[in-house]
């Protein structure tokens, strides 16, 4: 019995030793797994810190780009204002110079005509121009004096030739007065045209300035909305990283969206650069020595007609898009109205034969007269003998029969 107990205890001790060894091995395995998990946690934390730093740097870069774009937009607006003011002043100077040249030419011509008239008057007043030099010294003729246009007095006799000379000088003075009045009228017209040109230039500059400001505000709103969307995307990614871990972050969707936005911005920039280059090439053909179009010195005043062609093209494109949308809406409304008209015509065509076949007065109405002719006036005896209800019923039937045809003709006329 003692040996049996000893064997049982020895067997239990062996089992306990095996269990202790198994537990020790399991502890070692757990320790190894714990070390691996700690290393993985350290790696994941390092990667999270790195991604956080990269996202912060990207956000700062985007904010710097936004600030630089706003600063460049403000500088461009200031340059545009300066160029527009310089262009308006240049236009005014050109108009004034042209009008002054025209006025100088007219004054010069008027002065030449005045000198020629004075020479003619002095030639007529000279004794060599008359037929007989002693005609003015006759005793029977009483000479009289006439003041000329320059204040000099000219004496004439009473003969017919002297009277003709007097009439000629008077006509010349009248011509001088007419020319003076025309010159004053031209001067007033020039002043009026100058005022009109100044007012139109001011209106054009104000319209272009307002359109450009609206375009720049629209672009600034687009940039701000894009920045806010990107900020929301980054916040969503940070929240996903904090909630579900790094493996479940949806980075590819954000990356594809950023690539699409970048491609769209690049295309817009390429289009604007192409438009600027075409304008610069056209201007360089007219006058050389201009700066490059992509430099900050190139302004809108270097266009062919002296205005901001780029702004005009952008406004025209925007107006074309608006007009195209309006045309599509009008076409859609027109198609809807055509469909409604066709439905009404079908309904009229469906209802007219049934009404004609069921109308009792259709045979007598069509044999005696057409539908647009007026009904014959009944005799006085018939009017007196027939009851009023029968006459009113016949009139209602006639109106109801003629109404669909009238409506169909009116619809066909409007449709044509």
C-alpha positions in Angstrom: 0.0 0.0 0.0 2.8 2.4 0.8 4.5 1.6 -2.5 1.3 2.2 -4.3 0.9 5.5 -2.7 4.4 6.4 -3.4 4.0 5.6 -7.1 0.8 7.7 -7.3 2.5 10.6 -5.7 5.5 10.2 -8.0 3.2 10.1 -11.0 1.4 13.2 -9.8 4.8 15.0 -9.2 5.8 14.1 -12.8 2.5 15.4 -14.1 2.9 18.6 -12.1 6.5 19.0 -13.4 5.2 18.6 -17.0 2.4 21.1 -16.3 5.0 23.6 -14.9 7.2 23.2 -18.0 4.1 23.7 -20.2 3.1 26.8 -18.3 6.7 28.1 -18.5 6.8 27.6 -22.3 3.4 29.4 -22.6 4.7 32.3 -20.5 7.7 32.5 -22.8 5.5 32.5 -25.9 3.3 35.2 -24.3 6.3 37.3 -23.5 7.6 37.0 -27.1 4.1 38.0 -28.4 4.0 40.9 -26.0 7.4 42.1 -27.3 6.3 41.8 -30.9 3.1 43.8 -30.1 5.1 46.5 -28.4 7.4 46.8 -31.4 4.4 47.0 -33.7 2.7 49.6 -31.5 5.9 51.7 -31.6 6.1 51.4 -35.4 2.5 52.4 -35.8 2.9 55.4 -33.5 5.9 56.5 -35.4 4.0 56.2 -38.7 1.1 58.2 -37.2 3.4 60.9 -36.1 5.1 61.0 -39.5 1.7 61.2 -41.3 0.5 63.9 -38.9 3.6 66.0 -39.6 3.2 65.5 -43.4 -0.5 66.5 -43.2 0.4 69.6 -41.2 3.1 70.6 -43.7 0.7 70.1 -46.6 -1.9 72.2 -44.8 0.7 75.0 -44.2 1.8 74.8 -47.9 -1.8 75.1 -49.1 -2.4 78.1 -46.8 0.7 79.7 -48.1 -0.3 79.1 -51.7 -3.8 80.6 -50.9 -2.2 83.7 -49.3 0.2 84.1 -52.3 -2.7 83.7 -54.8 -4.8 86.3 -52.9 -1.8 88.7 -52.8 -1.1 88.2 -56.5 -4.8 88.7 -57.3 -4.7 92.0 -55.4 -1.5 93.1 -57.1 -3.1 92.2 -60.5 -6.1 94.2 -59.7 -4.0 97.2 -58.8 -2.0 96.9 -62.0 -5.3 96.6 -63.9 -6.7 99.7 -62.4 -3.5 101.6 -63.2 -3.5 100.4 -66.8 -7.2 101.2 -67.3 -6.7 104.7 -65.9 -3.7 105.2 -68.2 -5.7 103.8 -71.1 -8.6 106.2 -70.4 -6.3 109.2 -70.2 -4.5 108.1 -73.4 -7.8 107.8 -75.2 -8.8 111.3 -74.0 -5.5 112.8 -75.1 -5.7 111.1 -78.5 -9.3 112.4 -79.1 -8.3 115.9 -77.9 -5.2 115.9 -80.1 -7.2 114.8 -83.2 -9.9 117.4 -82.5 -7.3 120.1 -82.0 -5.6 119.2 -85.2 -8.9 119.4 -87.1 -9.6 122.8 -85.4 -6.1 124.1 -86.3 -6.6 123.0 -89.9 -10.1 124.7 -90.1 -8.7 127.9 -88.5 -5.8 127.9 -91.0 -8.2 127.5 -93.9 -10.4 130.2 -92.5 -7.4 132.5 -92.1 -6.3 131.9 -95.7 -9.8 132.6 -96.9 -10.0 135.8 -94.9 -6.6 136.9 -96.3 -7.8 136.1 -99.8 -10.9 138.1 -99.3 -9.0 141.1 -98.0 -6.6 140.9 -100.9 -9.6 140.8 -103.3 -11.1 143.8 -101.5 -7.9 145.8 -101.7 -7.5 144.9 -105.4 -11.0 146.1 -106.1 -10.2 149.3 -104.2 -7.1 150.0 -106.2 -7.3 152.5 -109.2 -5.6 150.0 -111.6 -8.6 147.6 -111.4 -11.1 150.2 -112.7 -11.6 150.9 -116.5 -10.7 154.6 -116.3 -8.3 155.8 -113.6 -9.8 159.3 -113.6 -13.3 158.0 -112.9 -13.1 158.8 -109.2 -11.9 162.4 -109.9 -15.0 163.4 -111.8 -16.9 166.5 -110.4 -20.4 165.1 -110.9 -19.7 162.0 -108.8 -19.6 162.3 -105.1 -17.4 159.6 -103.6 -18.2 157.8 -100.3 -16.2 155.7 -98.0 -16.9 152.1 -96.8 -15.0 150.4 -93.9 -13.5 147.1 -94.7 -13.3 144.0 -92.5 -9.9 145.0 -91.1 -11.0 148.6 -90.2 -9.6 150.3 -93.2 -11.9 152.8 -95.0 -12.2 152.4 -98.8 -13.7 155.3 -100.9 -15.9 154.6 -104.0 -17.7 156.7 -106.6 -21.3 156.5 -107.7 -20.8 154.6 -111.0 -22.2 151.1 -111.8 -18.7 149.5 -111.5 -18.2 151.0 -108.0 -21.6 149.7 -107.0 -20.6 146.2 -108.2 -17.5 146.5 -106.2 -19.5 147.5 -103.1 -21.8 144.5 -103.6 -18.9 142.2 -104.0 -17.2 143.4 -100.8 -20.5 143.1 -99.0 -20.9 139.5 -100.2 -17.4 138.8 -99.1 -18.1 140.2 -95.6 -21.2 138.0 -95.5 -19.1 135.0 -96.4 -16.6 135.9 -93.7 -19.4 136.2 -91.1 -20.9 132.8 -92.3 -17.5 131.2 -92.0 -17.0 132.6 -88.5 -20.4 131.3 -87.5 -19.6 127.9 -88.9 -16.3 127.8 -87.1 -18.0 128.6 -83.8 -20.6 125.9 -84.5 -17.8 123.4 -85.3 -16.1 124.3 -82.0 -19.3 123.7 -80.0 -19.8 120.4 -81.8 -16.2 119.4 -81.0 -16.8 120.2 -77.3 -19.9 118.2 -77.3 -18.2 115.2 -79.0 -15.3 115.5 -76.5 -17.8 115.3 -73.6 -19.5 112.3 -75.2 -16.2 110.5 -75.6 -15.2 111.2 -72.1 -18.5 109.9 -70.7 -18.4 106.8 -72.9 -14.8 106.0 -71.8 -15.8 106.4 -68.1 -18.8 104.1 -68.6 -16.6 101.5 -70.4 -14.0 101.6 -67.7 -16.6 101.2 -65.0 -18.3 98.3 -66.7 -14.9 96.5 -67.3 -13.9 97.2 -63.7 -17.1 95.8 -62.3 -17.0 92.7 -64.6 -13.4 92.0 -63.7 -14.1 92.4 -60.0 -17.0 90.0 -60.3 -14.8 87.5 -62.1 -12.0 87.8 -59.5 -14.5 87.4 -56.7 -16.0 84.3 -58.3 -12.5 82.8 -58.7 -11.7 83.7 -55.1 -14.9 82.0 -53.9 -14.0 78.9 -55.9 -10.5 78.8 -54.3 -12.0 79.2 -50.8 -14.5 76.5 -51.4 -11.8 74.1 -52.7 -9.7 74.9 -49.7 -12.6 74.3 -47.3 -13.4 71.0 -49.0 -9.7 69.9 -48.8 -9.7 70.9 -45.1 -12.8 68.8 -44.4 -11.2 65.8 -46.3 -8.1 66.0 -44.1 -10.2 66.3 -41.0 -12.2 63.2 -42.1 -9.0 61.3 -42.7 -7.6 62.2 -39.3 -10.9 61.0 -37.7 -10.8 57.8 -39.7 -7.2 57.2 -38.6 -8.1 57.8 -35.0 -11.2 55.6 -35.1 -10.4 52.7 -37.4 -6.6 52.7 -37.7 -4.2 53.4 -40.5 -5.2 50.3 -42.6 -8.8 51.4 -43.0 -8.1 55.0 -44.1 -9.6 55.9 -47.5 -6.6 57.8 -48.9 -7.0 56.8 -52.5 -10.3 58.6 -53.0 -8.8 61.9 -51.7 -5.7 61.4 -53.8 -7.7 60.9 -57.0 -9.8 63.9 -56.2 -6.7 66.0 -55.6 -5.3 64.8 -58.9 -8.5 65.7 -60.8 -8.6 69.2 -59.2 -4.9 69.7 -60.1 -5.4 68.7 -63.7 -8.4 71.0 -64.0 -6.4 73.9 -62.6 -3.5 73.1 -64.9 -5.9 73.1 -68.0 -7.4 76.5 -66.9 -3.9 77.9 -66.5 -2.8 76.6 -69.9 -5.8 78.1 -71.6 -5.2 81.5 -69.9 -1.5 81.3 -70.9 -2.4 80.5 -74.5 -4.8 83.5 -74.6 -2.1 85.8 -73.2 0.5 84.5 -75.7 -1.8 85.0 -78.7 -2.5 88.6 -77.5 1.2 89.2 -77.0 2.0 87.8 -80.5 -0.6 90.0 -82.1 0.7 93.1 -80.3 4.3 92.2 -81.1 3.5 92.3 -84.8 2.3 95.9 -84.4 4.9 97.2 -82.1 8.1 95.4 -80.9 10.1 95.7 -77.7 7.3 94.6 -75.4 7.9 92.4 -72.3 6.8 88.8 -72.2 3.1 88.0 -71.7 3.8 85.9 -68.6 5.6 88.6 -66.8 4.0 91.0 -64.4 4.6 94.0 -66.7 2.3 92.8 -69.4 -1.0 94.7 -69.0 -4.3 94.8 -70.7 -3.6 98.1 -72.3 -1.4 96.3 -74.9 -4.4 95.0 -76.9 -5.4 95.8 -80.4 -8.4 98.1 -79.7 -6.8 99.6 -76.5 -9.0 97.6 -74.1 -8.7 94.5 -72.0 -9.2 91.8 -74.6 -8.7 89.0 -72.1 -11.4 90.3 -69.8 -13.6 90.8 -72.9 -13.1 87.2 -74.0 -13.8 85.8 -70.6 -16.9 87.9 -70.4 -17.9 86.7 -73.9 -17.3 83.1 -72.9 -19.4 83.5 -69.8 -22.2 85.3 -71.8 -22.0 82.5 -74.4 -22.5 79.9 -71.8 -25.4 81.8 -70.3 -27.0 82.3 -73.7 -26.5 78.6 -74.6 -28.2 77.6 -71.3 -31.0 80.1 -72.1 -31.4 78.7 -75.6 -31.6 75.2 -74.3 -34.3 76.2 -71.8 -36.2 78.0 -74.5 -36.0 75.0 -76.8 -37.2 72.8 -74.0 -40.1 75.1 -73.3 -40.9 75.3 -77.0 -40.8 71.5 -77.3 -43.2 71.2 -74.3 -45.5 73.7 -75.9 -45.4 71.9 -79.2 -46.3 68.7 -77.5 -49.2 70.4 -75.7 -50.4 71.9 -79.0 -50.2 68.5 -80.6 -52.1 66.9 -77.8 -54.8 69.6 -78.1 -55.0 69.1 -81.9 -55.4 65.4 -81.4 -58.1 66.0 -78.8 -59.8 68.4 -81.2 -59.6 65.9 -84.1 -61.0 63.2 -81.9 -63.8 65.3 -80.6 -64.8 67.1 -83.8 -66.0 64.0 -85.9 -68.1 62.6 -83.0 -69.7 66.0 -82.4 -70.4 66.4 -86.2 -72.0 63.0 -86.5 -74.1 63.6 -83.4 -75.2 67.2 -84.4 -78.8 67.2 -85.8 -78.4 70.5 -87.7 -75.1 69.6 -89.4 -76.8 68.5 -92.8 -78.9 71.6 -93.2 -76.0 73.8 -92.0 -73.5 72.5 -94.5 -75.9 72.4 -97.5 -77.1 75.9 -97.2 -73.9 77.7 -96.1 -70.3 77.2 -95.0 -69.3 77.3 -91.3 -67.8 80.7 -91.4 -70.7 82.4 -93.1 -73.3 84.2 -91.0 -76.6 82.3 -90.5 -79.6 83.7 -92.5 -81.8 86.0 -90.7 -85.2 84.4 -90.1 -88.4 86.1 -91.2 -90.3 88.3 -88.8 -93.1 85.8 -88.7 -90.7 83.0 -87.9 -89.1 85.0 -85.1 -92.5 85.7 -83.7 -93.9 82.2 -84.0 -90.8 80.1 -83.0 -90.1 79.9 -79.3 -87.0 81.5 -77.8 -85.6 78.2 -76.4 -85.4 76.6 -79.9 -83.7 79.6 -81.3 -81.1 79.7 -78.5 -80.5 76.0 -78.8 -79.8 76.3 -82.5 -77.4 79.3 -81.9 -75.5 77.3 -79.2 -75.2 74.3 -81.6 -73.9 76.6 -84.4 -71.3 78.2 -82.0 -70.2 74.8 -80.6 -69.8 73.4 -84.1 -67.7 76.4 -85.3 -65.5 76.7 -82.2 -63.2 73.7 -82.8 -62.4 74.8 -86.4 -61.7 78.3 -85.2 -59.4 77.0 -82.4 -57.6 74.7 -84.9 -57.0 77.6 -87.3 -55.8 79.9 -84.5 -53.3 77.2 -83.3 -52.1 76.6 -86.9 -51.6 80.3 -87.4 -49.6 80.6 -84.2 -47.6 77.5 -84.9 -46.8 78.8 -88.5 
